[in-house]
Amino acid sequence: MPTQEVSLDSLPADEVKALGECYKALPKRYSSKPPGRFLRGKHGVTHFHLQEPKSSGGQKPRIAVLSHGIGTSMEVFEGPIVKELLQAGFRVLGYDFLAHGWSRADNKWLHYEKDVFLDQINELLDHVLAPGEPVDLWVGHSTGGILGVLVAMSNKAHPIRDLALISPAFWANKPAIARLADKIPNFMHGLVSSVGPLKKLPQDAYLENNDEAFGKDHTGYLYPAEHLKSKQQIERIFAIHPQSIGGIMGVASYFLREDLITQWRVTFKELAQSKEQAAPRVCLLWGKYDVVVPFEHASEVMGWASSSNRFSLVELTAGHEAPAEVPTILAQEILKFASVPARM
């Protein structure tokens, strides 16, 4: 099915109203309607926002694609990360996963498998970019980091030149409901989707995971205000967002399942050890207090790439939620990485 841009009016009116209420606590630009555009594709309607730099120094601007994690939206990158990329002359393309943010899955209980992720982003890249145009920089947080690697290894129409991976979820420690979904995904997904009282289970698990995701030392949270803000927004999303539970369960059951992320790790290792000249550079940006995707695995990745100069590691004073915890430092490190001249 060919893709087509559609208007906000193409979404059900009751869902639009709910989403406006869901995101009203966010910055004004998100308060009543989304900032971007909508693209109808194979599995639903994708909300995306393409921002242009004020100046590109007379050259064609590079493009950065921002890919968020499970249960969040492109909003996690708003602030210093988007601002600094635009000021550096990048075009910035953010988008929401289906059933996340303002994107809408045709099936509320979508089985969010690898091909669904790839179909959505490939449709979007084909729509926004010229034929053969590369993605200069992919910034992926957690699940978005896995996806960046999969796109880099599969999409030859729009090759990725640089990957900035923020705590990529290849080794995710998951709450109990997600571990159960690892073992019996179809049963758990079907049970939560059909039994009303059980719909609270993903919320409780996600809040538990959020408590672990923000960095702590012996005194408590490193960034308590950011942790509280995230907790309040999660509660709002689960209470109001029309597709959040299905989206989170769909990703957990059919993309972040342990047997699958084991496969994605193999793909990541293949990329790290690739001898192809066009293989992307990779910067790992990892919180040293990250226990959701433990920081110790960063050294494992660097070991894979020990014979290559394409990989670098930035250690952050943060947990798993670095885009919320240290956004200014993260923006600076991403730009420092992106400004390095391309390999000859």
N, C-alpha and C positions, 0 to 999 in steps of 0.2 A: 504494500500500500504506500503510495507516495506521501511524503510529509507535506504539511500545509500549516502556515501560520493562522492562528485563530485568535479571537478576542476573549477577554475575560468573561464576556456574556455567554460564551459557549459552555462554561462550567455551570453546574446546577446552582441556582440562586441561593438555596439554603446552605450549600457548602461554602459559597463565597462569603456569605454573612458570617458563618462560623469561623472561617479562616481570618477574616478581618478582626473578629473578637479575639481569636487565639494569639495574634501577633501585635495587638494594640499596645502591649507593654514595651515593644521594641522601639528603636528610633523612629521618628516621625515618618520617614519615607516608607516604613513598613506598616504604618498604623491602620490604614483602612483599605489600601489596595497594594498589590505588589509593584515593585519598581520596573519589572522587565516585560517581556513578551511571552507568547505561548506558541508552542509548536506541537501540532498533533502528529503522532507517530504510530508505530505498530502496536504499542502496549498502553497508550494513554496520551496525556497532554503534558508536555514538559514546560515548566516555567524556567526561562533563562534571562540573563541580563548581560548585555554586551555594552561595556563602557569604553569610551574612546579617550585617549589622553589629550590634554590641551595642546601639547606640542610633542613632536617626535623628532625634532632636530632636522627636519627636511627629508628624513628617510621614512620608508614604509615601516610603521610600527610593528614590533614583535607582538605576539599574542600569548597571553597566559591564561590557562584554564584552571579553574578552582573546583576541586571535588571534595565534598564534605564527608562526614562519617554517618553511621547508622543513627537514625532518630533525630538528626539535626537538619540543617538547611544551609544554603549559601550564605545566610546571615552571619555564620560563625567567622567569616573572613572579612566582614565589613569593619571599617575602622582603619587602623594603621596598615594592614596588609594590602587591601585594595588601594588605599590612598597612596602608599609608597610605590606600588607597581604603576599606577597611573602617572605619578610624577616622574617616574623613570622612563616614561614613554611607551609603556605596554598598553595594548588593548587588553581589557580584562573581561573574560567570559566566565561568569558564574552560572550554575544551574542547580536545580533541586532534583534529587532522585525522585522517581515515581513514588507516590504516596508519602512524600516528605515535602515540607514547606508548602508552596503553592502548586506543585505538580500533582497531577491526578492520574492514578492508575484506572484503567477501564474496569479491572476486577479489584474490588476492595481487598480481597484476600489473595492477591497475586502471589504466585510462586516465584519469588524474586531470584531467579537463577542467573548464572553467568551471562547467558545469551541475552537476557532482558537488560542487564547493565550495559552490555556492549551494543545492543541494538539502539538503546536510548542515546548513548554518547556518540555513536557513529552517525546516527541520523542528525544529531545536532551539529557535529563538526561538518558534515556534508552541507548542511544548510547555511552555516555561517562562513565557512572558509571556501576559498577558490579551489578548484580541482588540483590536487597535488600539494596544496599549501601545508607546511608543517605546523605542528604545535611547538612553539619555541620553549615554553615552560609549562609543565604540569605541576600544580601544587595540590597534593592530596593528603588529607588528614585521615588516619585510621583506615576505615573501609575504602575511602577515596585513594589511599596510598596503594592498596592492593589493586584497585581498578586501574590506576595509572600504569602499573607494571603490565597488567594484562593487555591494556590498549597498546602500550609500547611494543609488545611482542606479537601483536596480531594485526594492527591497523597500518597497512603499508600506504594507504591513500593519504594519510595525514600523519607522517612519522613524528614521534616526539623526540625533541633534541635534548631537553633537560628535564629531569624529574627531581622535584623537591618533596621528599616523603616525610611527613610529620607523624612519628610513631605509627608506622604502617602496621595494620592489624594481622600480620602473618602468624603471630604467636599470641593471639588474644586469650587472656584469662576471662572466663565467662561465668555469670551467675548460674544458679542451679537450674532455672528453667531453660536456659540456653544449652546447658550441658545435657539436659534431658532431651531437648530437641535434636542434639547431635545423634542420639541413639534411636529415637523414634520420631523423625521430623514430620512425616505425614500425619501421624496420630496426634502429636502435640498441636500442630498447626490447625488441624481440623477441629480438635477439641476446643481450643481457645476461640476459634471463629464461630462455633455453634452454641457454646454454653455461656450464657450471659455473665454469671458471677465470676467465671474464670478469666474474663477480660481484664481483671485487676492484676493478674499474675505478671504480665509483661511490665506493667507500670512499676510494681514493687521491685521487680528484678532490675529495671532500668534505673530506678532511684538508688538501689543498692550499688549498682555499677558506677553511678555518678559519684557516690561517696568515695569510692576507691579511685576514681579517675583523677581527682584533684590531688596534687602533691601534698604530702605531709612530712614533717620532721618530728622530733621528740616534743615540740611545743604545740603541735596541731597543724591545721591547714596553712600552707604557705600563702594562699590567697583566699581568705575566708569570704570576702565580699563576692568574689567571682563564683565561688562554690555555691553560696546561697542564691545568687541570681540564677545560676543554672538550674538548681533544684526547683525554684519557683516556676521557671519557664517549662520545665519538664512536666510539672503538675498541671500547668495550664494546657499544654499540648495534649496530654492524655485525657483531660477533661473535655476539651472542645474540638480538637482536630478530628475531622471526619474519617481520616484514613490512617492515623498514626499507629494504632495497634496492629492493623494488618500489615502495614509497611515494615514495622520493626520485626514482627514475627516472620514475615516473608523473607527478609534479609537474613535473620538469624538461622532460620531453618533450611534455607536453600542456597545461601552463599557463604555464610560464616560458619557453617558446620565444620567440625574438626577434620573429617575425612577430606573435605574440599579444600580447606586452607592448607592442609598438608600438600595437596597438589599445587596450590598457588605458591607455596614455598619452593617447590621444585622449579617452577617457572621463574621465580625471582633469582634463584641460584644460577639458572641458565643465562639470564640476562647479565648477572654479575660476572660470569666467566666467559661471556661472548667475546670473540676476537674480531667481530665485524667492526669496520671503521666507523660505520654510521650508528653504532650502538649509543644510546643516550648516556650522558653524564648523570650521576645520581648523587644527591646530597641527602643524607639522613639527618633529620633534625629531631632529637629524641630527648625527652625529659629524663633526667637521672633519677627522679622520684616516681617514674612511671611503673606501676605494678599491674596495670591492666594489660599493657603489652610490654613486658618487662624490659627495662633498659639493657640488661645483660645480653640480649640478642643482637644489639647493635654491633658488638665485637664479632659475633658470629658472621654477620653480613660482611663486615670489613675483611674478615678472613677469607671469605669466598672470593673477594675482589683483590686479594693481596698482590696479584701479578698485574694489576691494572691501575692506572692513575685516574680512572673515570669516577671513582667513588670517594666521597669525603663524609666526615661525621662531625656534627655540631652537637655538643652536649649542652642541654638547657636546664636551668634551675626551675624545673616545672615537673608536673606529673604528666598524665596522658592528654590533658586538655590545654596544651600549650597555646592554641589560638585564642583562648579566653584568658589564660594565666599570664602569658608574656607576649602579647601581640606585637608590641613595638620592637622588641629584640628579635622576634621571629621574622618580622618584615625586613629588618636590617640584614639578617643572615641570609634570607632568601635572595635579596638583591645583591649581596656580596657574591653569592654563588652564581647568580644569573649573569653578572657582569664579567665573569671570567671569559676571556676569548675562547671561541670554539676551537676544538682540535683541528689541526690541519691534516 
